[in-house]
Amino acid sequence: MMAVAKHVECFTSQNALESIPARVFWGCHDSPMGPIMLGISDDGQGYNLCKIGFSSGYGTLYDLSAWKDEWPDTEFVPDSARTAPYACRISQMNPQNISPAQFALYGASFQLNVLKAMLHMPQGQAMSYAEVTRLVKKPTAA
């Protein structure tokens, strides 16, 4: 598996949390990469993008059920109007002129450490998952 930093350096998070959000507003949108499902949550300081999913081809309810399986204690509220501005930003991303976005990162300590390491990769740099695990001082996780 390869990790490739492609515009990742522009995404920052004020809050990397190990706790799962209580409520996620979600919506489905078209994007240059195909249909996407976005989830946003309020971390107390405003809304942040917390989930991005590409269409599985089995339908929205199937994709949403996967999110619910992953975060069973989270209330998922359909609200495409609320997620539309995030979809618009994703659709308008231009590699030469991209503005910062904030993500709320959720996961176990190891997952968050991997994400943080990837956020510091220079744009266009590729590194194997084994290299990433060495960066986060967990080389046996590869």
C-alpha positions as CSV (number, residue, x, y, z in Angstrom):
1,M,0.0,0.0,0.0
2,M,1.3,3.5,-0.9
3,A,0.4,6.8,0.8
4,V,0.7,9.7,-1.6
5,A,0.5,13.2,-0.4
6,K,-1.7,15.0,-2.9
7,H,-3.0,18.3,-1.6
8,V,-3.0,16.8,1.9
9,E,-0.7,19.5,3.2
10,C,-3.5,22.0,2.9
11,F,-5.8,20.2,5.2
12,T,-5.4,20.9,8.9
13,S,-7.3,20.0,11.9
14,Q,-7.6,22.0,15.1
15,N,-9.0,19.0,16.9
16,A,-7.9,15.5,16.5
17,L,-10.2,13.5,18.7
18,E,-10.4,9.9,19.6
19,S,-14.1,10.2,20.6
20,I,-16.6,9.7,17.9
21,P,-19.1,12.6,17.2
22,A,-22.6,12.3,18.7
23,R,-24.2,13.7,15.6
24,V,-23.1,13.8,11.9
25,F,-25.0,15.7,9.2
26,W,-24.6,14.0,5.9
27,G,-25.4,14.5,2.3
28,C,-24.7,13.1,-1.2
29,H,-23.1,15.2,-3.9
30,D,-21.5,15.0,-7.3
31,S,-17.8,15.7,-7.5
32,P,-15.1,15.5,-10.2
33,M,-14.2,12.1,-8.7
34,G,-17.7,10.8,-8.9
35,P,-20.6,10.7,-6.3
36,I,-19.5,11.4,-2.8
37,M,-21.1,11.2,0.6
38,L,-20.0,13.9,3.1
39,G,-20.4,14.0,6.8
40,I,-19.9,17.1,9.0
41,S,-19.9,17.4,12.8
42,D,-19.8,20.3,15.2
43,D,-16.8,20.1,17.5
44,G,-18.0,23.0,19.6
45,Q,-16.1,25.6,17.5
46,G,-18.0,25.1,14.3
47,Y,-18.6,22.4,11.7
48,N,-15.8,20.4,10.3
49,L,-15.7,17.7,7.6
50,C,-15.4,14.4,9.5
51,K,-16.3,11.7,6.9
52,I,-15.9,11.4,3.1
53,G,-17.1,8.3,1.3
54,F,-17.2,7.4,-2.4
55,S,-20.3,5.7,-3.7
56,S,-20.1,1.9,-3.4
57,G,-22.5,1.5,-6.3
58,Y,-25.0,-0.2,-4.0
59,G,-26.9,3.0,-3.1
60,T,-27.0,5.6,-0.4
61,L,-28.7,3.5,2.2
62,Y,-26.0,0.8,1.8
63,D,-23.2,3.4,2.1
64,L,-24.9,5.0,5.1
65,S,-25.3,1.6,6.8
66,A,-21.5,1.2,6.6
67,W,-21.0,4.5,8.3
68,K,-23.5,3.5,11.0
69,D,-21.7,0.2,11.5
70,E,-18.5,2.0,11.9
71,W,-19.9,4.6,14.4
72,P,-22.9,2.9,15.9
73,D,-23.5,5.5,18.7
74,T,-23.6,8.4,16.2
75,E,-26.9,10.0,15.1
76,F,-26.7,10.5,11.3
77,V,-29.0,13.3,10.1
78,P,-29.6,13.8,6.4
79,D,-28.9,17.4,5.4
80,S,-27.5,17.9,1.9
81,A,-28.0,21.7,2.2
82,R,-25.6,21.8,5.2
83,T,-23.0,19.6,3.5
84,A,-23.3,21.4,0.1
85,P,-20.7,24.1,0.8
86,Y,-18.1,21.4,1.6
87,A,-19.0,19.5,-1.7
88,C,-18.6,22.8,-3.6
89,R,-15.1,23.3,-2.2
90,I,-14.1,19.8,-3.1
91,S,-15.5,20.2,-6.6
92,Q,-13.7,23.5,-7.1
93,M,-10.3,22.2,-5.9
94,N,-7.5,23.4,-8.2
95,P,-4.1,22.0,-7.5
96,Q,-2.5,25.3,-8.3
97,N,-4.8,27.4,-6.1
98,I,-6.3,25.5,-3.2
99,S,-7.5,27.0,0.0
100,P,-7.1,25.4,3.4
101,A,-9.9,23.3,4.9
102,Q,-10.5,21.9,8.3
103,F,-11.2,18.3,9.1
104,A,-12.2,16.8,12.4
105,L,-10.2,13.7,12.7
106,Y,-11.6,10.7,14.6
107,G,-9.9,7.4,15.3
108,A,-7.7,5.4,17.6
109,S,-4.4,6.9,18.7
110,F,-2.5,4.9,16.0
111,Q,-4.9,6.0,13.3
112,L,-4.6,9.7,14.3
113,N,-0.8,9.4,14.4
114,V,-0.7,8.0,10.8
115,L,-3.0,10.8,9.6
116,K,-0.9,13.5,11.3
117,A,2.2,12.0,9.7
118,M,0.5,12.1,6.3
119,L,-0.5,15.8,6.8
120,H,3.2,16.7,7.0
121,M,4.2,14.9,3.8
122,P,5.3,17.3,1.1
123,Q,2.8,17.5,-1.8
124,G,3.4,14.8,-4.4
125,Q,5.7,12.7,-2.1
126,A,4.9,9.0,-2.0
127,M,5.8,6.7,0.8
128,S,4.9,3.1,1.7
129,Y,2.7,2.2,4.6
130,A,5.8,0.6,6.2
131,E,7.6,3.9,6.0
132,V,4.6,5.7,7.5
133,T,4.5,3.2,10.4
134,R,8.2,3.8,11.0
135,L,7.5,7.5,11.2
136,V,4.9,7.0,13.9
137,K,7.3,4.6,15.8
138,K,5.1,1.5,15.2
139,P,7.1,-0.4,12.5
140,T,5.5,-3.7,13.3
141,A,2.1,-2.4,12.3
142,A,3.0,-2.6,8.6
